[in-house]
Amino acid sequence: MQVTEIRLMSNHLDVFCDKELDDNARVVVSVDGYLELGTVKRKDDTETKNLADFVRYATSEDNKHMCENCAEARRLLPEIKAEAEKQNLEMKVGFISINLDRTKLTVHYTADGRIDFRELVKILGAKYKIRVEMKQIGNRDETKIIGAMGVCGRETCCKLFLNDFDKMSIKMAKNQGIALNPSRINGMCGRLLCCLKYEDDYYTEMQKKMPKVHLKVSTPHGVGVVDSIDIFSEVVRVKFENKEDETTELKNYALAEIKPLERK
């Protein structure tokens, strides 16, 4: 099915519509019966989740109302955070969103477990005279929506272009020789860096070709032990030990010049 991806203005989440819409156009869509303003991102023939109904192309009044709603959400954020703390709820309020026609206010939050927020919803609904919905999101989702600067100095990949989060593992960091220090391998969300996935296939393939450190190898200058490897240049540094004068010598070889004498 041909669908169009739309980024919602209120919460920066993506929905999909089964209509051909103009690229980068502002549109009004219905999501679960609530009107939302969004921007057409791209056309994709594989995504079928989070389907929304196209209502119309947005007008200048729609854009004005959405700007006002976003400003109102920013204003209410400190108040709602304070109310959640007053209720002693073990949750972190990330951000607030208000839909286009101001019929629903959504509190996006992160928490380690289930939260009984019924009293909070009752208080907020009575105070703001609007339907209140609580939506739990993950740490990665929060960073994707709010945005942050990554350790590389650029805006996080999840905010810029990632639509889904791949499964990450410590093994990916090990394959790339990165120190297993949280400050080196974790992103701003506190989870493993998404970019570890980008070159993992290359590192995995090269690890199969390259000899392991401390492995005995045969070289044009005799038998030595692998001291280190350079995966990108496919160069192996070999250490030779002279037992007579108890000295060592290091030499670099192209991968094709050496031959392992032991099993990897």
Phi, psi and omega per residue, in radians:
M1 nan 2.311 3.103
Q2 -1.383 2.130 -3.135
V3 -2.277 2.805 3.132
T4 -2.036 2.302 -3.141
E5 -1.529 2.366 -3.084
I6 -2.268 2.265 3.085
R7 -1.659 2.061 -3.122
L8 -1.249 2.433 -3.096
M9 -1.340 -0.527 -3.042
S10 -1.270 -0.681 -3.057
N11 -2.264 0.058 3.085
H12 1.100 0.350 3.076
L13 -1.593 2.833 -3.093
D14 -1.826 2.399 3.002
V15 -2.250 2.987 -3.074
F16 -2.297 2.536 -3.084
C17 -2.259 2.425 -3.082
D18 -1.523 0.755 3.091
K19 -2.335 2.633 3.039
E20 -1.407 1.984 -3.108
L21 -2.103 2.710 -3.103
D22 -1.125 2.396 3.122
D23 -1.024 2.390 3.077
N24 1.147 0.157 -3.139
A25 -1.302 2.593 3.001
R26 -1.523 2.267 -3.086
V27 -2.356 2.728 3.031
V28 -1.842 2.233 -3.133
V29 -2.253 2.803 3.089
S30 -1.852 2.103 3.130
V31 -2.046 1.936 -3.103
D32 0.966 0.595 3.086
G33 1.543 0.026 -3.134
Y34 -1.987 2.373 -3.129
L35 -1.312 2.365 3.115
E36 -2.373 2.590 3.067
L37 -1.776 2.357 -3.122
G38 -2.534 2.992 3.117
T39 -2.079 2.287 3.123
V40 -1.166 2.182 -3.128
K41 -1.672 -0.941 -3.084
R42 -2.886 3.005 3.078
K43 -1.874 2.382 -3.050
D44 -2.501 2.372 -3.095
D45 -1.815 0.283 -3.120
T46 -2.044 -0.552 -3.077
E47 -1.339 2.327 3.083
T48 -2.299 0.020 -3.114
K49 -1.480 2.842 3.090
N50 0.899 0.873 -3.119
L51 -1.288 2.427 3.119
A52 -2.193 2.757 3.130
D53 -1.696 2.255 3.091
F54 -1.243 2.307 3.135
V55 -1.863 -0.932 -3.138
R56 -2.989 2.913 2.958
Y57 -1.306 2.496 -3.023
A58 -1.242 2.614 3.070
T59 -1.826 3.042 3.104
S60 -1.117 -0.567 3.100
E61 -1.164 -0.670 3.089
D62 -1.074 -0.792 3.124
N63 -1.078 -0.692 3.141
K64 -1.133 -0.790 -3.133
H65 -1.095 -0.676 -3.106
M66 -1.189 -0.673 3.089
C67 -1.082 -0.722 3.113
E68 -1.136 -0.691 3.128
N69 -1.140 -0.705 3.136
C70 -1.136 -0.699 3.108
A71 -1.133 -0.711 3.123
E72 -1.135 -0.697 3.126
A73 -1.096 -0.727 3.101
R74 -1.119 -0.620 -3.134
R75 -1.209 -0.655 -3.080
L76 -1.383 -0.345 -3.057
L77 -0.923 -0.907 3.141
P78 -1.060 -0.651 -3.134
E79 -1.121 -0.759 -3.105
I80 -1.251 -0.631 3.048
K81 -1.055 -0.758 -3.134
A82 -1.116 -0.692 -3.131
E83 -1.170 -0.680 3.108
A84 -1.117 -0.695 3.099
E85 -1.166 -0.657 3.130
K86 -1.099 -0.574 3.134
Q87 -1.451 0.001 -3.133
N88 0.997 0.693 3.126
L89 -1.513 2.271 -3.127
E90 -1.446 1.260 -3.105
M91 -2.592 2.766 3.092
K92 -2.043 2.046 3.098
V93 -1.344 2.047 -3.097
G94 -1.457 -0.999 3.127
F95 -2.790 2.921 -3.123
I96 -2.054 2.492 3.048
S97 -2.303 2.523 3.106
I98 -2.187 2.241 -3.074
N99 -1.274 3.051 -2.959
L100 -1.006 -0.873 -3.075
D101 -1.639 0.327 3.025
R102 0.953 0.765 3.084
T103 -1.825 -0.139 -3.133
K104 -2.601 2.338 3.036
L105 -1.973 2.181 -3.101
T106 -1.959 2.225 3.078
V107 -1.750 1.975 3.132
H108 -1.626 2.207 -3.049
Y109 -2.464 2.807 3.033
T110 -2.047 2.575 3.138
A111 -2.808 2.692 -3.139
D112 -1.386 -0.434 -3.124
G113 -2.506 -2.855 -3.141
R114 -1.322 2.489 -3.112
I115 -2.132 2.315 3.048
D116 -1.565 1.648 -3.072
F117 -1.857 0.352 -3.089
R118 -1.057 -0.721 -3.127
E119 -1.178 -0.679 3.124
L120 -1.095 -0.769 3.131
V121 -1.088 -0.716 3.138
K122 -1.097 -0.762 -3.130
I123 -1.160 -0.800 -3.108
L124 -1.166 -0.692 3.130
G125 -1.091 -0.727 -3.137
A126 -1.224 -0.605 -3.087
K127 -1.302 -0.735 -3.041
Y128 -1.796 -0.049 3.090
K129 0.969 0.870 -3.113
I130 -2.655 2.678 3.076
R131 -1.174 2.291 -3.124
V132 -1.969 2.273 3.113
E133 -2.169 2.357 3.090
M134 -1.739 2.295 -3.117
K135 -2.260 1.981 3.117
Q136 -1.418 2.314 3.135
I137 -2.223 2.818 3.111
G138 -1.487 2.958 3.126
N139 -1.073 -0.672 3.121
R140 -1.163 -0.723 3.129
D141 -1.088 -0.685 -3.139
E142 -1.086 -0.791 3.131
T143 -1.144 -0.677 3.128
K144 -1.074 -0.697 -3.074
I145 -1.376 -0.843 -3.086
I146 -1.336 -0.682 -3.114
G147 1.597 2.685 3.124
A148 -2.895 2.907 3.050
M149 -1.607 2.266 3.138
G150 -1.398 3.020 3.132
V151 -1.137 -0.309 3.132
C152 -1.414 -0.139 -3.131
G153 1.614 -0.026 3.109
R154 -1.894 2.879 3.078
E155 -1.100 2.537 -3.054
T156 -1.011 2.524 -3.105
C157 -1.054 -0.637 -3.106
C158 -1.098 -0.584 3.122
K159 -1.334 -0.624 -3.041
L160 -1.384 -0.829 -2.990
F161 -2.610 -0.285 -3.093
L162 -1.249 2.307 3.094
N163 -1.704 -0.585 -3.138
D164 -2.314 2.758 3.139
F165 -1.770 2.141 3.071
D166 -1.354 2.770 3.061
K167 -1.262 2.299 -3.124
M168 -1.969 2.738 3.108
S169 -2.566 2.722 3.098
I170 -1.062 -0.516 -3.124
K171 -1.010 -0.584 3.131
M172 -1.101 -0.732 3.119
A173 -1.167 -0.697 3.118
K174 -1.097 -0.756 3.124
N175 -1.005 -0.588 -3.073
Q176 -1.618 0.044 3.084
G177 1.221 0.465 -3.136
I178 -1.551 2.360 3.105
A179 -1.033 2.329 -3.083
L180 -1.402 1.061 3.119
N181 -1.890 2.243 -3.110
P182 -0.887 -0.602 -3.130
S183 -1.224 -0.334 -3.119
R184 -1.684 -0.570 -2.997
I185 -1.932 -0.128 3.122
N186 -1.792 2.514 3.094
G187 -1.514 -3.014 -3.127
M188 -1.143 -0.330 3.128
C189 -1.447 -0.147 -3.103
G190 1.537 -0.020 3.103
R191 -1.813 2.968 -3.130
L192 -1.016 2.476 -3.126
L193 -1.004 2.284 3.096
C194 -1.109 -0.547 -3.066
C195 -1.235 -0.193 3.045
L196 -1.063 -0.454 -3.095
K197 -1.306 -0.497 -2.969
Y198 -1.015 -0.770 -3.062
E199 -1.898 0.183 -3.057
D200 -1.087 -0.689 3.138
D201 -1.075 -0.731 3.138
Y202 -1.121 -0.827 -3.140
Y203 -1.086 -0.738 -3.134
T204 -1.074 -0.747 3.141
E205 -1.173 -0.742 -3.120
M206 -1.218 -0.555 3.106
Q207 -1.091 -0.516 3.106
K208 -1.245 -0.541 -3.094
K209 -1.489 -0.655 -3.042
M210 -1.423 2.517 3.074
P211 -1.258 2.648 3.126
K212 -1.373 2.649 3.088
V213 -1.066 2.465 -3.126
H214 1.400 0.044 3.108
L215 -1.427 2.418 3.078
K216 -1.314 2.356 -3.136
V217 -2.389 2.691 3.064
S218 -1.684 2.324 -3.122
T219 -2.256 2.982 3.073
P220 -1.052 -0.271 -3.122
H221 -1.949 0.272 3.102
G222 1.982 -2.931 -3.085
V223 -1.604 2.342 3.107
G224 -2.511 -3.027 -3.132
V225 -2.098 2.368 -3.138
V226 -1.113 2.161 3.137
D227 -1.667 -0.682 3.114
S228 -2.855 2.874 3.123
I229 -2.297 2.614 3.041
D230 -2.071 1.779 -3.041
I231 -1.109 -0.685 -3.047
F232 -1.217 -0.703 3.140
S233 -1.651 -0.060 -3.118
E234 0.959 0.816 3.120
V235 -1.986 2.402 3.135
V236 -2.032 2.230 3.070
R237 -1.681 2.194 -3.059
V238 -1.984 2.427 3.127
K239 -1.834 2.257 3.090
F240 -1.940 2.355 3.125
E241 -1.976 2.257 3.079
N242 -1.768 1.840 -3.066
K243 -1.215 -0.411 -3.107
E244 -1.184 -0.867 3.134
D245 -1.864 0.136 3.074
E246 0.963 0.774 3.080
T247 -2.003 2.822 3.084
T248 -2.207 2.684 3.131
E249 -2.412 2.424 3.137
L250 -1.935 2.324 3.103
K251 -2.344 2.548 3.102
N252 -1.738 2.435 3.130
Y253 -2.376 2.573 2.981
A254 -1.221 2.644 -3.086
L255 -0.947 -0.658 -3.098
A256 -1.210 -0.276 -3.073
E257 -1.520 -0.147 -3.081
I258 -2.052 2.807 3.120
K259 -2.453 2.154 3.134
P260 -1.098 2.419 3.096
L261 -1.804 -0.099 3.132
E262 -2.275 2.890 3.038
R263 -1.271 2.485 -3.096
K264 -1.175 nan nan
